[in-house]
Amino acid sequence: RAAFIECEMTVIDCFGDMEAAETMLAEVTQAGELEDEKVLIGLSSVVTWTRTSPDADEPEKPLTEEEYKRRRPHANFKDLLALEKLVTKAKRP
């Protein structure tokens, strides 16, 4: 927790070590009121988009970051998607 509070930016490896990422997120949420703005970056994988359907009208159109709420992971990666959601919700003002 002290490292998070001291740093301006923290990077969490969600894909490589999910347990450590969950532990770090728990510490971040328990950090209390922060004096300075912090940046939290979660590294993940495209596997959380594996079963996301393309646009029916434009099937060749690539998926974009703005469509992140439509993500549909393979069944083996549902926990990773849940962890990604925790990162996006962590310490929002």
MDAnalysis code that builds the backbone (N, CA, C; Angstrom):
import MDAnalysis as mda
import numpy as np

u = mda.Universe.empty(279, n_residues=93, atom_resindex=np.repeat(np.arange(93), 3), trajectory=True)
u.add_TopologyAttr("name", ["N", "CA", "C"] * 93)
u.add_TopologyAttr("resid", np.arange(1, 94))
u.add_TopologyAttr("resname", ["ARG", "ALA", "ALA", "PHE", "ILE", "GLU", "CYS", "GLU", "MET", "THR", "VAL", "ILE", "ASP", "CYS", "PHE", "GLY", "ASP", "MET", "GLU", "ALA", "ALA", "GLU", "THR", "MET", "LEU", "ALA", "GLU", "VAL", "THR", "GLN", "ALA", "GLY", "GLU", "LEU", "GLU", "ASP", "GLU", "LYS", "VAL", "LEU", "ILE", "GLY", "LEU", "SER", "SER", "VAL", "VAL", "THR", "TRP", "THR", "ARG", "THR", "SER", "PRO", "ASP", "ALA", "ASP", "GLU", "PRO", "GLU", "LYS", "PRO", "LEU", "THR", "GLU", "GLU", "GLU", "TYR", "LYS", "ARG", "ARG", "ARG", "PRO", "HIS", "ALA", "ASN", "PHE", "LYS", "ASP", "LEU", "LEU", "ALA", "LEU", "GLU", "LYS", "LEU", "VAL", "THR", "LYS", "ALA", "LYS", "ARG", "PRO"])
u.atoms.positions = np.array([
    [0.829, -1.193, 0.000],
    [0.000, 0.000, 0.000],
    [0.869, 1.251, 0.000],
    [1.949, 1.223, 0.734],
    [2.822, 2.395, 0.815],
    [3.407, 2.731, -0.554],
    [3.777, 1.717, -1.311],
    [4.338, 1.954, -2.652],
    [3.303, 2.634, -3.542],
    [2.048, 2.212, -3.470],
    [0.991, 2.836, -4.269],
    [0.805, 4.298, -3.883],
    [0.807, 4.577, -2.612],
    [0.599, 5.939, -2.128],
    [1.761, 6.853, -2.534],
    [2.973, 6.320, -2.522],
    [4.152, 7.127, -2.867],
    [4.286, 7.387, -4.361],
    [3.814, 6.480, -5.186],
    [4.007, 6.589, -6.640],
    [2.864, 7.356, -7.299],
    [3.186, 7.997, -8.417],
    [2.160, 8.674, -9.200],
    [1.406, 7.686, -10.079],
    [2.112, 6.612, -10.496],
    [1.515, 5.635, -11.399],
    [1.864, 4.224, -10.921],
    [0.867, 3.341, -10.975],
    [1.054, 1.941, -10.607],
    [0.557, 1.079, -11.753],
    [1.359, 0.071, -12.116],
    [0.986, -0.864, -13.173],
    [0.747, -2.222, -12.533],
    [-0.420, -2.795, -12.831],
    [-0.796, -4.108, -12.293],
    [-0.868, -5.099, -13.445],
    [-0.154, -6.223, -13.302],
    [-0.174, -7.283, -14.313],
    [-1.343, -8.215, -14.003],
    [-2.463, -7.990, -14.655],
    [-3.667, -8.782, -14.414],
    [-3.584, -10.181, -15.026],
    [-2.900, -10.299, -16.135],
    [-2.854, -11.565, -16.865],
    [-1.800, -12.513, -16.308],
    [-0.652, -11.982, -15.929],
    [0.456, -12.821, -15.480],
    [0.260, -13.395, -14.094],
    [-0.267, -12.597, -13.170],
    [-0.438, -13.051, -11.793],
    [-1.716, -12.447, -11.234],
    [-2.828, -13.102, -11.500],
    [-4.132, -12.572, -11.104],
    [-4.266, -12.440, -9.596],
    [-3.694, -13.373, -8.855],
    [-3.803, -13.323, -7.398],
    [-3.086, -12.099, -6.836],
    [-1.897, -11.816, -7.345],
    [-1.154, -10.634, -6.890],
    [-1.897, -9.359, -7.286],
    [-2.498, -9.358, -8.473],
    [-3.256, -8.191, -8.922],
    [-4.462, -7.956, -8.014],
    [-5.160, -9.015, -7.640],
    [-6.306, -8.890, -6.746],
    [-5.874, -8.353, -5.379],
    [-4.745, -8.835, -4.900],
    [-4.216, -8.371, -3.615],
    [-3.884, -6.888, -3.679],
    [-3.229, -6.481, -4.765],
    [-2.875, -5.071, -4.932],
    [-4.122, -4.199, -5.010],
    [-5.135, -4.654, -5.742],
    [-6.376, -3.878, -5.844],
    [-7.064, -3.753, -4.490],
    [-7.019, -4.803, -3.697],
    [-7.600, -4.742, -2.353],
    [-6.874, -3.684, -1.521],
    [-5.559, -3.629, -1.648],
    [-4.774, -2.620, -0.932],
    [-5.116, -1.205, -1.416],
    [-5.266, -1.053, -2.726],
    [-5.596, 0.253, -3.298],
    [-6.939, 0.745, -2.772],
    [-7.928, -0.138, -2.731],
    [-9.254, 0.284, -2.286],
    [-9.281, 0.594, -0.788],
    [-8.328, 0.038, -0.035],
    [-8.267, 0.297, 1.409],
    [-7.335, 1.454, 1.755],
    [-6.771, 2.104, 0.744],
    [-5.780, 3.162, 0.978],
    [-6.381, 4.417, 1.598],
    [-7.687, 4.528, 1.605],
    [-8.305, 5.723, 2.176],
    [-8.237, 6.896, 1.218],
    [-8.424, 8.078, 1.750],
    [-8.404, 9.294, 0.940],
    [-6.980, 9.578, 0.471],
    [-6.824, 9.862, -0.817],
    [-5.502, 10.120, -1.390],
    [-5.265, 11.618, -1.509],
    [-4.056, 12.061, -1.197],
    [-3.710, 13.478, -1.289],
    [-3.519, 13.907, -2.738],
    [-2.894, 13.050, -3.534],
    [-2.590, 13.369, -4.929],
    [-3.323, 12.413, -5.862],
    [-3.515, 12.867, -7.101],
    [-4.126, 12.023, -8.118],
    [-3.155, 10.903, -8.497],
    [-3.665, 9.705, -8.698],
    [-2.863, 8.532, -9.051],
    [-3.348, 7.964, -10.378],
    [-2.444, 7.304, -11.076],
    [-2.788, 6.605, -12.310],
    [-2.605, 5.114, -12.049],
    [-3.642, 4.345, -12.328],
    [-3.610, 2.898, -12.144],
    [-3.792, 2.250, -13.512],
    [-2.807, 1.466, -13.934],
    [-2.845, 0.809, -15.239],
    [-2.911, -0.692, -15.017],
    [-3.889, -1.327, -15.648],
    [-4.010, -2.771, -15.576],
    [-3.616, -3.396, -16.903],
    [-2.582, -4.224, -16.894],
    [-2.165, -4.941, -18.105],
    [-2.957, -6.230, -18.187],
    [-3.556, -6.465, -19.330],
    [-4.381, -7.649, -19.496],
    [-4.095, -8.286, -20.846],
    [-5.100, -8.894, -21.430],
    [-4.938, -9.614, -22.688],
    [-6.191, -9.449, -23.546],
    [-6.023, -9.629, -24.843],
    [-7.165, -9.541, -25.752],
    [-8.109, -10.733, -25.607],
    [-7.738, -11.724, -24.827],
    [-8.616, -12.889, -24.667],
    [-9.946, -12.533, -24.014],
    [-10.019, -11.368, -23.371],
    [-11.304, -10.961, -22.798],
    [-12.250, -10.451, -23.879],
    [-11.779, -10.369, -25.130],
    [-12.604, -9.957, -26.277],
    [-12.916, -11.149, -27.189],
    [-12.432, -12.330, -26.883],
    [-12.479, -13.493, -27.771],
    [-13.854, -13.770, -28.368],
    [-14.881, -13.705, -27.586],
    [-16.228, -14.047, -28.070],
    [-17.107, -12.828, -28.345],
    [-16.490, -11.664, -28.463],
    [-17.228, -10.450, -28.767],
    [-17.593, -10.452, -30.238],
    [-18.866, -10.299, -30.528],
    [-19.337, -10.331, -31.911],
    [-19.024, -9.022, -32.622],
    [-18.610, -9.114, -33.883],
    [-18.394, -7.889, -34.656],
    [-19.733, -7.239, -34.996],
    [-19.668, -6.019, -35.462],
    [-20.847, -5.280, -35.888],
    [-21.493, -6.032, -37.061],
    [-22.768, -6.377, -36.948],
    [-23.460, -7.141, -37.994],
    [-23.506, -6.388, -39.320],
    [-23.607, -5.065, -39.249],
    [-23.660, -4.254, -40.466],
    [-22.288, -4.105, -41.116],
    [-21.249, -4.122, -40.298],
    [-19.882, -3.961, -40.800],
    [-18.973, -5.019, -40.166],
    [-19.081, -6.274, -40.612],
    [-18.318, -7.351, -39.976],
    [-16.798, -7.205, -40.089],
    [-16.311, -6.442, -41.055],
    [-14.871, -6.253, -41.214],
    [-14.320, -5.136, -40.331],
    [-15.214, -4.345, -39.740],
    [-14.807, -3.229, -38.890],
    [-14.177, -3.785, -37.605],
    [-12.969, -3.311, -37.259],
    [-12.330, -3.815, -36.037],
    [-13.026, -3.309, -34.777],
    [-12.898, -4.064, -33.708],
    [-13.419, -3.639, -32.414],
    [-12.501, -2.545, -31.872],
    [-13.078, -1.596, -31.169],
    [-12.290, -0.494, -30.621],
    [-12.429, -0.442, -29.105],
    [-11.570, 0.329, -28.490],
    [-11.578, 0.468, -27.039],
    [-12.901, 1.019, -26.522],
    [-13.555, 1.850, -27.320],
    [-14.835, 2.429, -26.908],
    [-15.921, 1.363, -26.724],
    [-15.710, 0.192, -27.281],
    [-16.688, -0.886, -27.185],
    [-16.386, -1.861, -26.043],
    [-15.564, -1.420, -25.086],
    [-15.121, -2.329, -24.036],
    [-16.268, -2.937, -23.224],
    [-17.383, -2.254, -23.134],
    [-18.506, -2.803, -22.368],
    [-19.157, -3.996, -23.060],
    [-18.893, -4.171, -24.356],
    [-19.453, -5.302, -25.108],
    [-18.570, -6.558, -25.034],
    [-17.442, -6.486, -24.369],
    [-16.503, -7.613, -24.338],
    [-17.172, -8.886, -23.859],
    [-16.866, -9.960, -24.541],
    [-17.345, -11.285, -24.151],
    [-16.150, -12.234, -24.195],
    [-15.673, -12.652, -23.039],
    [-14.490, -13.514, -23.015],
    [-14.842, -14.979, -23.244],
    [-13.839, -15.750, -23.583],
    [-13.959, -17.208, -23.583],
    [-14.225, -17.606, -22.128],
    [-14.910, -18.707, -21.921],
    [-15.267, -19.145, -20.568],
    [-14.047, -19.256, -19.644],
    [-12.902, -19.607, -20.194],
    [-11.691, -19.754, -19.375],
    [-11.152, -18.417, -18.867],
    [-11.650, -17.297, -19.395],
    [-11.088, -15.997, -19.060],
    [-12.103, -15.045, -18.430],
    [-13.185, -15.584, -17.893],
    [-14.180, -14.738, -17.232],
    [-13.619, -14.076, -15.982],
    [-12.745, -14.781, -15.270],
    [-12.127, -14.200, -14.073],
    [-11.231, -13.019, -14.444],
    [-10.558, -13.121, -15.578],
    [-9.710, -12.023, -16.034],
    [-10.556, -10.797, -16.369],
    [-11.684, -11.005, -17.011],
    [-12.582, -9.887, -17.313],
    [-13.085, -9.239, -16.021],
    [-13.428, -10.047, -15.048],
    [-13.881, -9.510, -13.754],
    [-12.774, -8.676, -13.096],
    [-11.534, -9.138, -13.205],
    [-10.413, -8.400, -12.642],
    [-10.211, -7.078, -13.386],
    [-10.348, -7.095, -14.709],
    [-10.261, -5.855, -15.490],
    [-11.303, -4.843, -15.010],
    [-12.503, -5.324, -14.741],
    [-13.565, -4.430, -14.276],
    [-13.226, -3.835, -12.915],
    [-12.590, -4.620, -12.042],
    [-12.171, -4.101, -10.742],
    [-11.141, -2.989, -10.913],
    [-10.232, -3.165, -11.873],
    [-9.225, -2.124, -12.116],
    [-9.907, -0.836, -12.562],
    [-10.874, -0.946, -13.467],
    [-11.517, 0.268, -13.970],
    [-12.359, 0.964, -12.906],
    [-12.798, 0.232, -11.909],
    [-13.623, 0.831, -10.855],
    [-12.808, 1.291, -9.640],
    [-11.559, 0.892, -9.554],
    [-10.747, 1.183, -8.383],
    [-10.516, 2.674, -8.191],
    [-10.818, 3.159, -7.028],
    [-10.543, 4.525, -6.602],
    [-11.024, 5.599, -7.561],
    [-12.190, 5.402, -8.110],
    [-12.753, 6.469, -8.957],
    [-13.218, 7.592, -8.068],
    [-13.043, 8.830, -8.518],
    [-13.479, 9.974, -7.693],
    [-14.982, 10.045, -7.590],
])
